[in-house]
Amino acid sequence: MMGASSKRKSLLRSIRKPQLGPAKTAKADTRLLDAEQFLLPTYKRPPVVMTHGRGAYVFDSTGKKYLDFLGGIAVNALGHAHPRIVKVIRHEAARAIHLSNLFHNAYQGPLARKLAGWSGMDRAFFSNSGTEAIDGAMKLARLFGRKSEEAPGTAAEKHRFLALENSFHGRTFGAISVTATEKYRLPFAPVVPGVEFVRFNDVPDLEAKFDDTVCGILLETVLGEGGIYPVSEVFWNRARSLATQHGALLIADEIQCGLGRTGRCFAYQKFSSRPDVALIAKPLAAGLPLGAILTTEELASRLSPGMHGTTFGGGPLACAVALEFLKIVEDEKLLENIRARGAELRDGLTKLASKFNFIREIRGEGLMIGIELSIEGAPFVSEAMQRGLLINCTHDFTLRLLPPFIITRAQVREFLTLFELVLATTTQQASTPDSGKSANPQRVAHAAAR
Ligand SMILES: Cc1ncc(COP(=O)(O)O)c(C=O)c1O
C-alpha cells in the first residue's frame, strides 16, 4: 500500500496547477493537496482557493478578482464583508457565541418576532441549515396528521408526503426522501416511505395523487436546483385547497427563493393564500449557518418541550446577525433594488437571447434568474470563471444567476458585458470541428422536453 508521504508526492505530481489566476507562476498549492488527500470526494471543484470577498466581488489566492453572480448559492445576499454585519459579528463574538437552548438569549425572540412580520406566520423554530428545517417540517406534518386514537409508535394512517418533480430539499434523510433527483436519493434507499412526486404545475396530477393519507405537500415556491421555475398561481391555489380539504400541511420551501430573493419578502406573497409552514435558511444570517421553520399558532400548539430541538440552532451570534440582515434589507431598501436590478438583468439577457440562438428562455423573478440553453451549460461556467465571473449551471442546461441584493446598476452592466463575451467565446470553442462539444441533438431534445 502507498504510504501517506508517497501518496502526497504522487498527488503533488498529478494535481493540476491553478490555471485560472493571472500570470503569476503557479506552484502547486498545498491547500489543494490537503483537500485532495483528506476531504471526502463529494464535490468537483476547480483548482482554485478562494480567500476573501468585498461587496459583490470574490478574490482567490492569486489575487484574481471575480464578479460574484452566484452569491455562495443564494447565501451572500449582502455580498461580502458588509460593514454592519462585520460590526455585529465582532461585537457579539466578544460577548457570547453560544449559550445553549436551555436558556433564552437576547436575539432569538426578537428575530422570531421580526420574521413573523416578514412572513405573516406566528412562530419560529431555529435550525442550523435548510435541510434540518425540512426534516423538522416533515416531523410537524406527521404530528399534525396523527389522530389522537392512533397509538404512539404505530405508523400513522396519514403519513404520506407529496413533493414536486425536479425538487431539491436538502441532504438529510427526510429531505432526500422528498427530493426528486434520483442521484441524490436512490443510492441511500430505503428512504422515508410514502413519498410521491407530482409533475410540476400539473393540477390534474396533483389532484390524482392527493388523498386523506397525505400529511404534507412540499413546494419550492420557485424551483431552484430544478432550473428556476416558479410555481403557478393555479397550482398553488389548488395545492392550498387540497391541503385544507385533506387535513394536510402546505409547506413552502423558501430556502433559496425566500427572504427577498424574488423582490418580495417571501416568494409566496404573490399568491392570495399562505402556506401552513414556511422554511428559510441560506441568506438568513448573512453567511453564518441558520435556518428556520415558520408556522402558525395552531401548529405550534401541537408541540411540547422535548419533541424537537437542536444544540446550535438559534445561537446568539447567528440570531444577532440575522436581525441585522433583515434590518439592512429594510434600511437599504434592497427589495426595490432586487426588483429594479432583476428587471435590468432580464432585459439585457433577453437582448442577448436574440443574438445567441442557443439561449432558449430567460426565467425567474427578482435576482433569481435561469437562462435555459439548448446546449450544455458547464463549459459556460468554466469560461465565465476564466473571465472573472462566478455563475452556476443547474440541471445541465440552465445557467443560474443568484447575485447579491446589493448589486448595483454598474455591476449589472459589467455582468452583461462579461457574459456576452462568455457566450461568444464558449460557442466559438464548442463549434470548432475537433472540440467535440457542439450541440448534441439528443440534449437539445431533452431540454425541449423539460
Ligand atoms: C430549495 C432548497 N431547499 C433546501 C436546501 C437545503 O439547504 P441546506 O443546504 O442549508 O441544508 C437547499 C439548498 O440548496 C435549497 O436550495
Ligand as a Chemical Component Dictionary entry (heavy atoms), coordinates in Angstrom:
data_LIG
# 
_chem_comp.id                   LIG 
_chem_comp.type                 NON-POLYMER 
_chem_comp.pdbx_formal_charge   0 
_chem_comp.three_letter_code    LIG 
# 
loop_
_chem_comp_atom.comp_id 
_chem_comp_atom.atom_id 
_chem_comp_atom.alt_atom_id 
_chem_comp_atom.type_symbol 
_chem_comp_atom.charge 
_chem_comp_atom.model_Cartn_x 
_chem_comp_atom.model_Cartn_y 
_chem_comp_atom.model_Cartn_z 
_chem_comp_atom.pdbx_ordinal 
LIG C1 C1 C 0 -34.759 24.924 -2.094 1  
LIG C2 C2 C 0 -33.758 24.339 -1.155 2  
LIG N1 N1 N 0 -34.206 23.641 -0.096 3  
LIG C3 C3 C 0 -33.337 23.105 0.793  4  
LIG C4 C4 C 0 -31.971 23.236 0.638  5  
LIG C5 C5 C 0 -31.051 22.627 1.649  6  
LIG O1 O1 O 0 -30.456 23.632 2.419  7  
LIG P1 P1 P 0 -29.079 23.381 3.191  8  
LIG O2 O2 O 0 -28.035 23.157 2.154  9  
LIG O3 O3 O 0 -28.873 24.624 4.011  10 
LIG O4 O4 O 0 -29.280 22.190 4.053  11 
LIG C6 C6 C 0 -31.480 23.943 -0.455 12 
LIG C7 C7 C 0 -30.031 24.062 -0.673 13 
LIG O5 O5 O 0 -29.565 24.344 -1.749 14 
LIG C8 C8 C 0 -32.398 24.514 -1.378 15 
LIG O6 O6 O 0 -31.982 25.193 -2.445 16 
# 
loop_
_chem_comp_bond.comp_id 
_chem_comp_bond.atom_id_1 
_chem_comp_bond.atom_id_2 
_chem_comp_bond.value_order 
_chem_comp_bond.pdbx_ordinal 
LIG C1 C2 SING 1  
LIG C2 N1 SING 2  
LIG C2 C8 DOUB 3  
LIG N1 C3 DOUB 4  
LIG C3 C4 SING 5  
LIG C4 C5 SING 6  
LIG C4 C6 DOUB 7  
LIG C5 O1 SING 8  
LIG O1 P1 SING 9  
LIG P1 O2 DOUB 10 
LIG P1 O3 SING 11 
LIG P1 O4 SING 12 
LIG C6 C7 SING 13 
LIG C6 C8 SING 14 
LIG C7 O5 DOUB 15 
LIG C8 O6 SING 16 
# 
